[in-house]
Amino acid sequence: MEELTASTIYFKEPGKHNTDRTLELAHERANALGMSTILVATTTGYTGVRAVQKFNGFDVIVVTHSTGSKAPNTQELTSDNRKVIEENSGHILTCQHALGGINRAVRRKLKTYQLDEIIAYTLRIFGEGMKVVVEMALMAADAGLVRTDRPVIAIAGTGSGADTAVVLLPVNAQNFFDLKIVEVICRPSPDHTEYTGHRVVNHK
């Protein structure tokens, strides 16, 4: 039976300091697989700007927080970063979070969790970034910015920046359970050691 081999990089610690390395690994894998569509999560636009600069010539879709996520009538993507992303041909998607929205209102008002946030907490077993790559794939598919019959590379992070990248097959939110994570390119290590597969990697 034919076997397929791909390496996964596990970062010693999660966080923004992994951003450039995450983008580099994702770029290498996109070229190796001949993929052209990149999804990247951003809050202020820091990661979005670095992504459009790194993935020049790719179809880069930058997914922001919904307006009002932090405070009413507030969009966290800065105008300066928005301008850079758009000047570098990046597409910006701002919409309701697939695993948030009105169900979060029920939790805040009635103090009880709904299905979408239970799914979000379940995905966080694999790290915050893993939850986000899945969520924004649903959002991008529902917005018509990605196809559901072609895999994409999705990039997200823990708190800020990027530390997680995967190859996945997007679906519309109504078909959530058909979403497929094809490869994990990189993510933070759950036990805070850095290794590729089962081989420890020491960076000097």
N, C-alpha and C positions, 0 to 999 in steps of 0.2 A: 504494500500500500504506500502511495507517495506521501512523503512528509514535507511540510513547509517549515522553515526555520526563520525566526526573527528575534532580535535581541530587545530586551526591555532594560532601560536604565532606571535604577532606583536612587533618588537623591537622599542624601543623609538627613537633610532637614527640609521641610516645606518652606515656601515663601518666595518673595520677589527676587531674591538674589539668584534664583534658578532661571530667570526669564530668558536671558540670551542663549543659554545652553538648551533650554526647551525648544526655542525657536529654531536653533541650529539642527537639533535632532529631527524635528518635524520637517524641516526643509529637506534634509537628506533623505528622509523616508518618502516624502512627496515625489522627489525626483526619481527615486528607485522604483516607485510604483507607477510613475507616469500620471500622478494625480494633479489636478489643477485647482480644486476648490478647497479653501481653507476657512474654517470657522474659528473665530477667536473672541473670547470674552474680555470685556474691558469695563472699567468703572470710570476713572477720570480720563482715560484715553491713553495712558502710558503704554500699556501692552498693545493696544490697537495701533499706535504710531509705530512701535518697533516692529510689529508684524507686517504692516504694509511696506515698510522699508526693506525688511528681510525677504518678503515674498513678492518682489517686484515682478510683474508679468503674470502673476497668479490671480485667480478670482478670490479676493479676500472679503469675507463678510464679518464685520465687527459688530458684536452683539453687546449692547449696553444694558445697564440697569433700567428698569422702567422709570419714567418720570414720576416723582413722588415716592420712590422707594425709600429714600433717606428722610425727606421732609416734603410736605405739600408744595406742589408747583416748582419742584427743584429737580433739575437734571444734572447728574454728577459728571457727565462728559463735558470737559471744558471746551469753550469755543475755539481756543487755539489748537487743541488736539483734534477737534472735529475738522478744522480747516486742513490740517496736515493729512489726515486720513483721506479726506475727499480729494485733495490735490494729488494723492498717490493712487487714485482710482479705487479706493476701498468703499464698499457698500456698508452703510450703517443701519442696523436694525434696532429699533426701540419699540417694545411692545410689552404686553402683560407677560410676566414670568409663567412658564408652563406649569411649574410646580409651586405657584404662589397665587396671587390674585384674590379672587372673591373668597376662596376657601380660607385664606389667611384672615380675612375679615371675621369669619365665623370663629376662628381660634381667638382672635383678640377680643371679640365682644362676648362670646359665650364660654371662653376658656376650655375649649375642646378641640383636639386636633382632627383634621380632615384627611382624606385619603392622599391628596397630593403631597402634603408635608410628611406623611408617613413614608411615602415612596422616597422623598428627598432624604429623610434620615436613614433609610435603608441603603441608598446609594452612597451616603457618606461613610459607610463601613469601609469603602474602598478609597476614601479621601474626599475632601471638599471639591477638588477639581473634577473628580469623576462624576459627581452629581451635576456639576455645571456643564460639562461637555454633553451629557445626555439632555439636559434641560434646553440648552440653546439649540441643539439639533432639532428638537420638536418645534421650537419657536421659528427657526429658519425654514423648516419644511412647511409649516402652516402659513408663513408669509410668502411662500412660493420662490424663495431665494435659493433653495437647493432642491435637487430631485431626490425622490425616494427609491430610485433604482440605480443610483451611483454612489459609491462610498466617498466620504470626504475625510479630511483630517480636522479634528477639533482640538482646540487648545484652551486651557483654562488654568486657574491657580487657586491658591489657598490664601484668602484675605486680599492680596494684591499681587500683581505680576502674574507670571505663568510658571507652573511646575508640573503640569500634566498635559500629555498629548496622546491622542488615540486615533486610530482609523475606525470609523464607524459607518454604518448604513443608516441614514436618517429615515424617520417615518413621521407622518402627521400624528399629532397628539392623540387623536381618536384611535390610532393603531399602535399605541405605546409599546405593547408587549411584542411587537414584531421588530423593534429596534435591535440592531446587532452591533455589538462592539467587536470588531474584527481583530484588532491588534492594540496592545498597550505599548506605545513608543517609550514613554517615560512617566514617572509619577514619584511622589515622595515615598520613601520606605516606611512601613508601619513600625518597624523596630529601630529606626534611626541609624541604620547602617547603609552604606552605599555599595551597591553591587550590580553586576550585569548578570541576569539569570541567577545562578548560584555562585558566581565567581566574584569575589570582593574586588572592587576597583579603588585604588588609592590615587587621588589627584594631588600632584605636587605643585 
